[in-house]
């Protein structure tokens, strides 16, 4: 799985003009599943992100995690993270898992975050979504699991 993690002061996702998920201070997590990913991959990635120390401590250093900060997460499925542009100008998505494989992985990822104590909201799998965020820092980390 690949995730783009953005520290935010707020984020929201809309489908057909209606807000379907939102969070305040915390993380916007764009996540894509690969063909070879498993439920265990999703669980490991969730644990890594929940404990990723990218929030400032009292001295302003990156020393606190999402769990430490008490922030929430907005999880949005995004298969385009797995686009390969090494050949030509049109991305290839052959590494991206098909929807029937990817959807349970994204759901397991969100559930694993919840089980760790993170308040999680999500987008709608396979929907055309509009994502709005206020990046804090900005802090953006790319993770592969």
C-alpha positions in Angstrom: 0.0 0.0 0.0 1.1 3.6 -0.5 -0.1 6.5 1.6 0.4 10.2 1.3 0.0 11.6 4.8 -0.7 15.3 5.2 -0.8 17.0 8.6 -3.9 19.3 8.5 -5.7 21.8 10.6 -8.9 20.6 8.8 -9.9 18.5 5.9 -13.1 17.5 4.2 -14.2 15.3 1.3 -17.4 15.8 -0.7 -19.3 13.6 -3.1 -21.9 15.4 -5.3 -21.5 18.5 -3.3 -22.3 16.8 0.0 -19.7 16.4 2.7 -19.2 12.7 3.5 -16.2 12.9 5.8 -14.2 15.6 7.6 -11.6 16.0 10.3 -10.2 18.9 12.3 -6.5 18.9 13.4 -4.9 15.6 12.5 -4.1 13.8 9.3 -5.5 13.5 5.8 -4.4 10.1 4.5 -4.7 9.4 0.8 -4.2 5.6 0.4 -3.9 3.3 -2.5 -3.7 -0.5 -2.5 -1.4 -2.7 -4.7 -2.2 -6.1 -6.1 0.0 -7.9 -3.6 -1.3 -6.1 -0.5 -3.0 -8.1 2.3 -5.1 -7.2 5.3 -1.9 -7.5 7.3 -0.3 -4.8 5.1 -3.2 -2.5 5.8 -2.8 -3.1 9.6 0.9 -2.5 9.5 0.5 0.8 7.6 -2.2 2.0 10.0 0.0 1.3 13.0 2.9 3.1 11.4 0.8 6.2 10.5 -0.9 6.3 14.0 2.6 6.4 15.6 4.4 8.6 13.0 6.0 11.4 15.0 5.2 14.4 12.8 3.4 16.6 15.3 5.3 19.2 17.3 6.1 18.9 21.0 6.4 22.0 23.3 9.8 22.8 21.7 8.4 22.6 18.2 10.2 19.4 17.3 8.5 16.5 15.5 8.1 14.3 18.5 4.4 13.5 18.9 2.2 11.1 17.0 -1.4 11.2 16.0 -2.1 9.1 19.0 -0.2 11.5 21.3 -2.0 14.6 19.8 -5.5 13.1 19.9 -6.2 14.3 16.4 -8.4 12.6 13.9 -7.9 11.1 10.4 -9.7 11.6 7.1 -9.0 8.5 5.0 -9.5 8.8 1.2 -8.9 5.9 -1.2 -6.8 7.1 -4.2 -5.6 4.4 -6.6 -3.8 7.1 -8.7 -1.1 7.1 -6.1 0.1 3.9 -7.8 0.4 5.5 -11.2 3.7 4.6 -13.0 4.9 7.2 -15.4 8.3 5.7 -16.2 7.2 5.0 -19.8 5.4 7.7 -21.7 3.1 10.4 -20.5 0.0 8.4 -19.6 0.2 6.8 -16.1 0.0 3.0 -16.0 -2.1 1.6 -13.1 -1.2 -2.0 -13.5 0.2 -2.1 -9.9 -3.0 -0.8 -8.4 -5.3 -3.4 -7.0 -8.7 -3.9 -8.7 -11.6 -2.4 -6.8 -12.8 -5.8 -5.4 -9.4 -6.3 -3.8 -8.6 -2.7 -2.9 -11.9 -1.8 -1.1 -11.6 -4.3 1.7 -7.9 -3.3 2.2 -8.8 0.4 2.5 -11.7 -0.5 4.9 -9.3 -2.6 7.0 -6.8 0.3 7.1 -9.5 2.7 8.4 -10.7 0.1 10.9 -7.2 -0.6 12.2 -6.7 3.1 12.8 -10.0 3.1 14.7 -8.9 0.1 16.8 -5.8 2.1 17.8 -8.1 4.9 19.2 -8.1 7.3 16.3 -11.3 9.0 15.2 -11.6 8.2 11.5 -13.8 9.5 8.8 -13.6 8.4 5.2 -14.5 9.2 1.6 -16.6 7.0 -0.6 -14.7 4.2 -2.3 -14.7 4.6 -6.2 -16.7 7.8 -6.1 -15.6 11.1 -7.7 -14.6 13.1 -4.7 -13.5 16.7 -4.0 -11.0 16.9 -1.2 -10.4 20.1 0.6 -7.6 20.6 3.2 -5.6 23.2 5.1 -2.1 21.7 5.2 -0.4 22.4 8.5 3.3 23.2 8.1 3.1 22.0 5.4 4.0 18.5 6.4 3.5 15.8 3.8 5.0 12.3 4.1 4.9 9.4 1.6 4.8 5.9 3.0 5.0 2.6 1.3 4.1 -0.7 3.1 
